[in-house]
Amino acid sequence: MINMTKKKVPTVDKIYILTESPIIKASGTVSTGGWTDGELIPRPVSSGNGLEFDFVAQPPDGLVLPVISSIEASYKLSPEEQNYNLYKVYADGNHKVISTQVNIEGSWILKSGVETQILPNTKITAEFNDGRISGSGGCNRYFSNYTVKPLDGSSGKIQIQNIASTLISCSVEIDTQERSYLNALQQVKEYKLTDEGLILTYPSASSYLLFTRQ
């Protein structure tokens, strides 16, 4: 139940989950100064796999200056509440949704990220499926396991374990390209889903593999 002295904030701008805690956090915008004590109030749980919150705060009392400012709130998830796949935060004028489901699964083809342009007539692929990754390095098939820790619905941490592959010999150029790709893949630390596709960074944001869905 919402504290009757509090009101929903006008707008929620962003929500994210700190997986180590785990805490769900929200930031919003108010149109005047003086808003305090931001809070996420759980709504009654309905059917489905989502948990919903009202984003409320204490509004100012009396006359205040009309100034755009931000406000934040957080909520520590109980062990039972961590089992949900979807979290929604409602403000007065909008709502935001975050998913903890890993949605990198499926088949991908590499567009860029090896040391040179991808050689003609070669195809480098990756398929993520339930903790297993496999694909073609351009010559050989490779296999490994992976684990992820989502930070939000589109990004998170990823670790790919020791990669095994078949031992077919191709041309020097293709072999070099494949070694470059597998070496990079072994080092990836983070994933991010963007309008461009799936980005795997290794080991910094300036070095990455870019995939598009097949």
Secondary structure, DSSP 4 states (H G I P E B T S, - for coil): ---TT-EE-SEEEEEEEETTTTEEEEEEEESSS--EEEEEEEPPP-SSSEEEEEEEEEPP-S------EEEEEEEEPPTTGGG-SEEEEE-SS-EEEEE-S----EEEEEEE-SSSPPPTT--BEEEEETTEEEEEBSSSEEEEEEEEEESSSSEEEEEE---EE------HHHHHHHHHHHHHHHH--EEEE-SS-EEEESSSTTSEEEEEE-
